[in-house]
Amino acid sequence: MAENKIGSFQFLLLKGAVEEPGPAAEKSERFAIDGAEYRQMGRRVVPSTVRSVVDLADAATCLSTYRSYRAAMNGDPVTVYDVNALAYTHVMIRDVRLDTAAAPNGVQPVETPVGGINGGSWLLHCIWTLESCYLP
């Protein structure tokens, strides 16, 4: 079964994709010389933004879980799994913020919870900044 996961953290929903590193080149042009040259600079990637939603038991558990997410920042690389069963390996968690655009303070009560992964009646909305790293 496909799961939405960042490292060991599981989610109801992950929106966004992790950009994978690719070769980068620098263009060099000189005055009065025709053409241009390119120099390879290794593998580069821009940070990706991913939004997550998870159901939890109460508001206190939401804030505790959020602190766990923050503790994982800049630690060891993790693997990210999306709902399509795609796995992105060697991903660094650069930042985690509460998604205040989705819910006040990033935490939202649910009147009639149905299903979910934790059977909770509160939703925690977060915005993750993830960066793939190239490990040969």
LOFI-227985 format. One record per residue: x, y, z of N, C-alpha, C in turn; residue number from 1. Coordinates in nm, 3 decimals, decimal comma. Each point is the difference from the previous one (the first is absolute). Example, Ala and Ser with C-alpha at 12.3 -4.5 7.8 and 13.67 -1.06 7.14 Angstrom:
PT      n_c1      n_c2      n_c3     ca_c1     ca_c2     ca_c3      c_c1      c_c2      c_c3   marnu
PT     1,319    -0,569     0,780    -0,089     0,119     0,000     0,090     0,120     0,000       1
PT    -0,035     0,105    -0,072     0,082     0,119     0,006    -0,077     0,109     0,073       2
end
This chain:
PT      n_c1      n_c2      n_c3     ca_c1     ca_c2     ca_c3      c_c1      c_c2      c_c3   marnu
PT     0,083    -0,118     0,000    -0,083     0,118     0,000     0,087     0,124     0,000       1
PT    -0,035     0,096    -0,081     0,076     0,124    -0,007    -0,027     0,086     0,122       2
PT     0,103     0,060     0,052    -0,013     0,084     0,119     0,064     0,134    -0,025       3
PT    -0,056     0,102     0,061     0,061     0,132     0,000     0,090     0,008     0,123       4
PT     0,131     0,001    -0,021     0,093     0,001     0,114     0,118     0,091    -0,028       5
PT     0,046     0,066     0,105     0,128     0,070     0,000     0,078    -0,062     0,114       6
PT     0,102    -0,078    -0,035     0,073    -0,075     0,103    -0,096    -0,095     0,069       7
PT    -0,010     0,008     0,132    -0,090    -0,088     0,075    -0,137     0,063     0,025       8
PT    -0,021     0,124    -0,046    -0,126     0,070     0,021    -0,099    -0,033    -0,111       9
PT    -0,120    -0,045     0,038    -0,102    -0,037    -0,098    -0,109     0,107    -0,004      10
PT    -0,059     0,021    -0,120    -0,097     0,107    -0,020    -0,122    -0,048    -0,076      11
PT    -0,111     0,071     0,020    -0,119    -0,021    -0,083     0,025     0,048    -0,141      12
PT     0,070     0,114    -0,010     0,018     0,066    -0,128     0,136     0,068    -0,007      13
PT     0,067    -0,019    -0,112     0,122     0,075    -0,033    -0,024     0,066    -0,135      14
PT     0,010     0,132    -0,005    -0,018     0,073    -0,126     0,134     0,059    -0,040      15
PT     0,039    -0,026    -0,123     0,128     0,051    -0,050     0,093    -0,115    -0,031      16
PT     0,103     0,031    -0,073     0,097    -0,102    -0,039     0,139     0,042     0,043      17
PT     0,084    -0,097     0,021     0,139     0,025     0,036     0,081     0,010    -0,129      18
PT     0,068     0,112    -0,017     0,087     0,017    -0,117     0,127    -0,082     0,022      19
PT     0,040    -0,074    -0,103     0,119    -0,082     0,011     0,120     0,072    -0,061      20
PT     0,120    -0,026     0,052     0,118     0,070    -0,053     0,029    -0,038    -0,144      21
PT     0,046     0,095    -0,074     0,037    -0,023    -0,139     0,127     0,077    -0,033      22
PT     0,061    -0,029    -0,114     0,123     0,069    -0,035    -0,025     0,149    -0,021      23
PT     0,094     0,080     0,044    -0,010     0,145    -0,015     0,120     0,048    -0,081      24
PT    -0,022     0,105    -0,077     0,107     0,057    -0,081    -0,003     0,152     0,013      25
PT     0,118     0,059    -0,012     0,012     0,145     0,005     0,040     0,050    -0,138      26
PT    -0,073     0,100    -0,049     0,028     0,056    -0,132     0,106     0,109     0,014      27
PT     0,095    -0,002    -0,090     0,106     0,101     0,003     0,011     0,062    -0,139      28
PT    -0,014     0,131    -0,007     0,015     0,073    -0,126     0,103     0,110     0,021      29
PT     0,084     0,021    -0,101     0,100     0,105     0,010    -0,022     0,105    -0,108      30
PT     0,031     0,122     0,033    -0,017     0,112    -0,091     0,083    -0,022    -0,127      31
PT    -0,063     0,026    -0,112     0,063    -0,006    -0,133     0,040    -0,142    -0,043      32
PT    -0,050    -0,101     0,068     0,026    -0,139    -0,038    -0,134    -0,062    -0,037      33
PT    -0,007    -0,061    -0,119    -0,124    -0,064    -0,043    -0,027    -0,126     0,082      34
PT    -0,130    -0,023     0,020    -0,042    -0,122     0,069     0,010     0,011     0,150      35
PT    -0,022    -0,110     0,063     0,004    -0,008     0,146     0,051    -0,138     0,039      36
PT     0,051    -0,009     0,120     0,042    -0,131     0,050    -0,078    -0,031     0,127      37
PT    -0,011    -0,126     0,028    -0,070    -0,044     0,121     0,095    -0,084     0,082      38
PT    -0,007     0,018     0,129     0,085    -0,075     0,090    -0,089    -0,076     0,098      39
PT     0,021    -0,131     0,009    -0,080    -0,079     0,094     0,038     0,035     0,142      40
PT    -0,102     0,011     0,085     0,022     0,039     0,138    -0,044    -0,107     0,099      41
PT    -0,025    -0,119    -0,045    -0,046    -0,106     0,090    -0,151    -0,010    -0,001      42
PT    -0,054    -0,065     0,101    -0,145    -0,020     0,008    -0,060     0,100     0,098      43
PT    -0,107     0,067    -0,042    -0,065     0,101     0,083    -0,151    -0,024     0,001      44
PT    -0,066     0,055     0,103    -0,145    -0,010     0,009    -0,051     0,120     0,080      45
PT    -0,119     0,045    -0,034    -0,062     0,106     0,079    -0,086    -0,066     0,108      46
PT    -0,014     0,063     0,116    -0,085    -0,058     0,104    -0,145    -0,013    -0,047      47
PT    -0,068    -0,103     0,046    -0,139    -0,027    -0,036    -0,090     0,036     0,117      48
PT    -0,121     0,044    -0,032    -0,100     0,028     0,103    -0,109    -0,107    -0,008      49
PT    -0,025    -0,064     0,112    -0,101    -0,106     0,009    -0,093     0,033     0,116      50
PT    -0,130    -0,014    -0,023    -0,099     0,023     0,106    -0,050    -0,134     0,051      51
PT    -0,019    -0,008     0,132    -0,045    -0,126     0,060    -0,123     0,024     0,088      52
PT    -0,081    -0,105     0,010    -0,116    -0,001     0,091    -0,001    -0,136     0,069      53
PT    -0,017     0,003     0,133    -0,010    -0,125     0,076    -0,109     0,018     0,106      54
PT    -0,072    -0,109     0,028    -0,104     0,004     0,104     0,059    -0,049     0,132      55
PT    -0,033     0,072     0,108     0,052    -0,034     0,132    -0,110     0,012     0,104      56
PT     0,025    -0,050     0,120    -0,104    -0,011     0,103    -0,049     0,135     0,052      57
PT     0,092     0,093     0,027    -0,041     0,128     0,058     0,102     0,108    -0,035      58
PT    -0,028     0,123     0,041     0,087     0,113    -0,033     0,138    -0,015     0,063      59
PT     0,007    -0,053     0,121     0,129    -0,019     0,066     0,087    -0,100    -0,076      60
PT    -0,062    -0,106    -0,051     0,074    -0,098    -0,079     0,049     0,062    -0,131      61
PT    -0,080     0,088    -0,058     0,041     0,070    -0,122     0,127     0,081     0,024      62
PT     0,003     0,075     0,109     0,117     0,083     0,029     0,121    -0,085     0,037      63
PT    -0,022    -0,110     0,069     0,109    -0,091     0,032     0,058    -0,063    -0,126      64
PT    -0,087    -0,040    -0,091     0,044    -0,058    -0,128     0,077     0,102    -0,082      65
PT    -0,049     0,124     0,000     0,069     0,108    -0,071     0,142     0,019     0,056      66
PT     0,015    -0,008     0,132     0,134     0,011     0,059     0,089    -0,116    -0,046      67
PT    -0,059    -0,119    -0,016     0,077    -0,115    -0,051     0,047     0,026    -0,142      68
PT    -0,087     0,059    -0,082     0,039     0,035    -0,137     0,118     0,097     0,003      69
PT    -0,009     0,104     0,086     0,106     0,101     0,008     0,132    -0,063     0,047      70
PT    -0,008    -0,099     0,088     0,120    -0,066     0,051     0,072    -0,078    -0,110      71
PT    -0,072    -0,041    -0,103     0,060    -0,077    -0,110     0,071     0,089    -0,102      72
PT    -0,014     0,132     0,013     0,063     0,091    -0,097     0,152    -0,012     0,005      73
PT     0,060     0,003    -0,121     0,146     0,000    -0,016     0,068    -0,121     0,065      74
PT    -0,074    -0,109     0,013     0,056    -0,124     0,053     0,049    -0,088    -0,115      75
PT    -0,010    -0,128     0,019     0,040    -0,094    -0,105    -0,098     0,005    -0,116      76
PT     0,046    -0,029    -0,122    -0,093    -0,005    -0,114    -0,107    -0,107     0,022      77
PT    -0,120     0,027    -0,051    -0,114    -0,091     0,013    -0,048    -0,040    -0,139      78
PT    -0,094    -0,093    -0,003    -0,065    -0,039    -0,124    -0,143     0,052     0,004      79
PT    -0,045     0,058    -0,112    -0,136     0,052    -0,011    -0,076    -0,091    -0,095      80
PT    -0,117    -0,048     0,045    -0,087    -0,083    -0,082    -0,128     0,078    -0,027      81
PT    -0,042     0,003    -0,126    -0,128     0,066    -0,030    -0,106    -0,104    -0,030      82
PT    -0,122     0,045    -0,021    -0,114    -0,089    -0,017     0,012    -0,085    -0,127      83
PT     0,082     0,041    -0,094     0,021    -0,076    -0,124     0,110    -0,104     0,014      84
PT     0,043    -0,024     0,122     0,104    -0,098     0,033     0,136     0,041    -0,054      85
PT     0,019     0,128    -0,028     0,132     0,048    -0,039     0,081     0,025     0,126      86
PT     0,126    -0,040    -0,003     0,089     0,020     0,115     0,111     0,095    -0,040      87
PT     0,018     0,102     0,080     0,110     0,095    -0,020     0,098    -0,023     0,116      88
PT     0,120    -0,047    -0,033     0,097    -0,031     0,105     0,095     0,118     0,021      89
PT     0,068    -0,001     0,112     0,100     0,102     0,035    -0,059     0,140    -0,004      90
PT    -0,106     0,020     0,075    -0,067     0,130     0,006     0,025     0,062     0,138      91
PT     0,044     0,125    -0,001     0,024     0,074     0,124    -0,123     0,082     0,035      92
PT    -0,038    -0,001     0,126    -0,108     0,087     0,049     0,064     0,131     0,041      93
PT    -0,023     0,105    -0,078     0,062     0,130     0,027    -0,085     0,088     0,091      94
PT    -0,133    -0,010    -0,011    -0,087     0,084     0,082    -0,138    -0,063     0,007      95
PT    -0,069     0,023     0,111    -0,139    -0,041     0,018    -0,071     0,116     0,068      96
PT    -0,113     0,044    -0,060    -0,080     0,109     0,057    -0,145    -0,042     0,006      97
PT    -0,074     0,058     0,094    -0,144    -0,022     0,003    -0,063     0,073    -0,117      98
PT    -0,095    -0,063    -0,067    -0,068     0,060    -0,115    -0,119     0,082     0,051      99
PT     0,024     0,125     0,030    -0,105     0,086     0,055    -0,099     0,044    -0,108     100
PT     0,033    -0,019    -0,127    -0,095     0,031    -0,107    -0,109    -0,108    -0,009     101
PT     0,034    -0,123     0,039    -0,097    -0,110    -0,006    -0,090    -0,004     0,123     102
PT     0,055     0,040     0,115    -0,077    -0,001     0,125     0,064     0,098     0,097     103
PT    -0,080     0,060     0,089     0,058     0,091     0,099     0,103    -0,074     0,086     104
PT     0,117     0,055     0,012     0,110    -0,062     0,076     0,042    -0,136    -0,055     105
PT    -0,044    -0,035    -0,121     0,038    -0,127    -0,061    -0,071    -0,121     0,056     106
PT    -0,092     0,021     0,094    -0,073    -0,109     0,066    -0,149     0,022    -0,021     107
PT    -0,070    -0,107    -0,040    -0,143     0,013    -0,035    -0,081    -0,111     0,065     108
PT    -0,103     0,035     0,079    -0,088    -0,103     0,054    -0,093    -0,055    -0,109     109
PT    -0,036    -0,125     0,010    -0,091    -0,064    -0,095    -0,125    -0,042     0,077     110
PT    -0,116     0,047    -0,044    -0,125    -0,030     0,073    -0,036    -0,147    -0,005     111
PT     0,004    -0,060    -0,119    -0,038    -0,139    -0,016     0,112    -0,077    -0,069     112
PT     0,099    -0,046     0,077     0,111    -0,071    -0,064    -0,044    -0,137    -0,053     113
PT     0,044    -0,031    -0,121    -0,029    -0,129    -0,062     0,129    -0,051    -0,063     114
PT     0,040    -0,120     0,034     0,120    -0,057    -0,059     0,126     0,065     0,054     115
PT     0,095     0,023    -0,089     0,128     0,056     0,040     0,101    -0,109     0,029     116
PT     0,118     0,042     0,043     0,103    -0,099     0,033     0,017    -0,018     0,150     117
PT    -0,037     0,104     0,076     0,010    -0,008     0,146    -0,136     0,005     0,068     118
PT    -0,106     0,018    -0,079    -0,134     0,008     0,055    -0,022     0,124     0,086     119
PT     0,076     0,104    -0,029    -0,006     0,120     0,083    -0,108     0,098    -0,044     120
PT    -0,029     0,093     0,091    -0,101     0,101    -0,030     0,060     0,140    -0,017     121
PT     0,132     0,006    -0,019     0,070     0,125    -0,029     0,093    -0,022    -0,118     122
PT     0,017     0,104    -0,082     0,091    -0,007    -0,114     0,117     0,095     0,022     123
PT     0,120    -0,049    -0,029     0,121     0,081     0,006     0,046     0,027    -0,142     124
PT     0,006     0,128    -0,038     0,042     0,042    -0,134     0,140     0,059     0,009     125
PT     0,094    -0,051    -0,080     0,137     0,051     0,003     0,052     0,024    -0,142     126
PT     0,099     0,088    -0,008     0,072     0,026    -0,125     0,144    -0,042     0,024     127
PT     0,049    -0,089    -0,085     0,135    -0,054     0,012     0,088     0,056    -0,111     128
PT     0,123     0,034     0,033     0,100     0,033    -0,101     0,098    -0,116    -0,002     129
PT     0,003    -0,069    -0,113     0,082    -0,120    -0,016     0,102     0,021    -0,109     130
PT     0,117    -0,060     0,016     0,106     0,013    -0,101     0,067    -0,134    -0,022     131
PT    -0,003    -0,046    -0,124     0,072    -0,124    -0,034     0,148     0,026     0,003     132
PT     0,073    -0,099     0,046     0,145     0,015    -0,004     0,056    -0,117    -0,082     133
PT     0,103     0,029    -0,074     0,062    -0,099    -0,086     0,107    -0,072     0,079     134
PT    -0,019    -0,129     0,022     0,098    -0,082     0,069     0,046    -0,109    -0,096     135
PT     0,116     0,018    -0,063     0,046    -0,099    -0,099     0,034    -0,133     0,063     136
end
